[in-house]
Amino acid sequence: MDLDAAMDRIKHLNRAGWVLAGHDAPESVAAHSWGMAVRCLQHCPEDLDLATVLSMALVHDLAEAVVGDITPHDGVDKAEKHAQERAAMASIAPQWLDLWDLYEAGDSPEAVFVKRMDSLDMAAQAVAYEAQGLIDGAPFVASAERRLAGTQWSTDS
């Protein structure tokens, strides 16, 4: 699959977690990535490289065009999921593989921040869907809270 086909595919690939929660027409993977990019733009601390942050947000789920949106309910262990997604990224966007690796490792301040925005975006989307009566958002908010517990939002200290 080439990059153009991958970009088209994620525009139409529903986020699996929302489908599993009972939403029959949830946001796409591309809509999620766009939402994350906007959240990153809105909240990015000045001491982070904004271009890196935005790039990570935009490509962090691109591999799902090939492997699908794998959730914990699929029974795929983390190492296998990572291997599948990395191979997909190497195939469709080798120019961004190092960036994707940096995001996945979660070691840089930019990657840590983008991962936080991923959790925040999930929680915000869950609240929005629940307000519309589409799903029970509580499990998603609780998951985001667990991921964000003890995180430090500023990179200053």
C-alpha positions in Angstrom: 0.0 0.0 0.0 1.4 3.4 -0.9 1.1 6.5 1.3 -1.9 8.0 -0.7 -3.8 4.8 -0.3 -3.0 4.6 3.4 -4.1 8.2 3.9 -7.4 7.4 2.2 -7.9 4.2 4.2 -7.6 5.9 7.6 -10.1 8.5 6.6 -12.7 5.6 6.4 -11.3 3.3 9.1 -13.5 3.6 12.2 -11.8 3.7 15.6 -12.3 0.1 16.9 -12.7 1.0 20.6 -15.8 3.1 19.8 -17.3 0.4 17.7 -16.7 -2.2 20.5 -18.5 0.2 22.9 -21.6 0.2 20.6 -21.2 3.3 18.5 -22.1 2.4 14.9 -20.6 5.5 13.2 -17.7 6.7 15.3 -14.8 9.0 14.3 -12.2 7.6 11.9 -8.6 7.1 12.6 -7.8 10.2 10.5 -10.3 12.3 12.4 -8.7 11.2 15.7 -5.2 12.1 14.4 -6.5 15.5 13.3 -8.1 16.1 16.7 -4.9 15.1 18.4 -2.9 17.5 16.2 -5.3 20.4 17.1 -5.0 19.5 20.8 -1.2 19.4 20.5 -1.2 22.8 18.8 -3.4 24.2 21.5 -1.5 22.9 24.5 2.1 22.4 23.3 4.6 23.8 25.9 6.9 26.4 24.5 10.0 24.3 25.3 8.9 21.4 23.0 9.5 21.3 19.2 6.1 22.0 17.8 6.9 20.6 14.4 7.9 17.3 15.9 4.9 17.2 18.1 2.5 17.9 15.3 4.2 15.4 13.0 4.0 12.7 15.6 0.3 13.4 16.2 -0.4 13.2 12.5 1.5 10.0 11.8 1.2 8.1 15.1 -1.7 5.8 13.8 -0.9 5.8 10.1 0.2 2.1 10.3 -3.4 1.2 11.1 -4.2 1.7 7.4 -2.4 -1.7 6.9 -2.9 -3.5 10.2 -6.2 -2.1 11.4 -7.0 -0.5 14.7 -5.8 -3.2 17.1 -7.3 -3.0 20.5 -6.6 -5.0 23.7 -9.8 -6.9 22.9 -8.1 -8.4 19.8 -5.8 -10.5 22.0 -2.6 -9.4 20.1 0.3 -8.9 22.5 2.1 -5.5 22.6 5.3 -6.8 21.0 3.4 -8.4 18.1 1.2 -5.3 17.6 4.4 -3.1 17.6 6.1 -5.4 15.1 3.1 -5.3 12.8 2.7 -1.6 13.0 6.4 -0.9 12.5 6.5 -3.1 9.4 3.5 -1.2 8.1 5.1 2.1 8.7 8.3 1.0 7.0 6.3 -0.1 4.0 4.0 3.0 3.6 6.0 5.8 5.0 9.7 5.0 5.5 10.5 8.7 5.6 8.6 8.9 8.9 9.7 5.6 10.5 12.3 7.3 12.8 9.6 9.8 14.0 7.2 6.9 14.5 9.9 5.0 16.5 10.5 8.0 18.6 6.8 8.3 19.4 6.4 4.6 20.2 9.5 4.6 22.5 7.9 7.5 24.4 11.3 8.6 25.6 11.5 12.2 24.3 9.6 15.1 25.9 7.7 15.5 22.6 6.6 11.8 22.5 5.5 11.9 26.1 3.4 15.0 25.4 1.8 13.5 22.3 1.0 10.3 24.2 -0.7 12.4 26.9 -2.7 14.2 24.2 -3.7 10.8 22.8 -5.2 9.9 26.2 -6.8 13.3 26.6 -8.4 13.1 23.1 -9.8 9.7 23.9 -11.3 11.0 27.2 -12.8 14.1 25.5 -14.3 12.0 22.7 -15.8 9.6 25.2 -17.4 12.5 27.1 -18.8 13.8 23.8 -20.2 10.5 22.8 -21.7 9.9 26.2 -23.3 13.4 26.1 -24.9 12.4 22.8 -26.2 9.1 24.4 -24.1 7.0 22.1 -21.9 5.1 24.5 -21.0 4.8 28.2 -17.9 6.9 28.3 -16.8 6.0 31.8 -14.5 3.1 30.9 -12.6 5.3 28.4 -12.3 8.2 30.8 -11.1 5.8 33.5 -8.5 4.4 31.1 -7.3 7.9 30.2 -7.1 8.8 33.9 -5.0 5.7 34.6 -2.6 6.6 31.7 -2.4 10.2 32.9 -2.1 9.5 36.6 1.0 11.0 38.0 2.0 12.7 34.8 3.6 16.1 34.9 2.1 18.4 32.3 4.9 20.9 32.3 8.4 20.0 31.0 9.9 22.7 33.2 10.6 20.5 36.2 
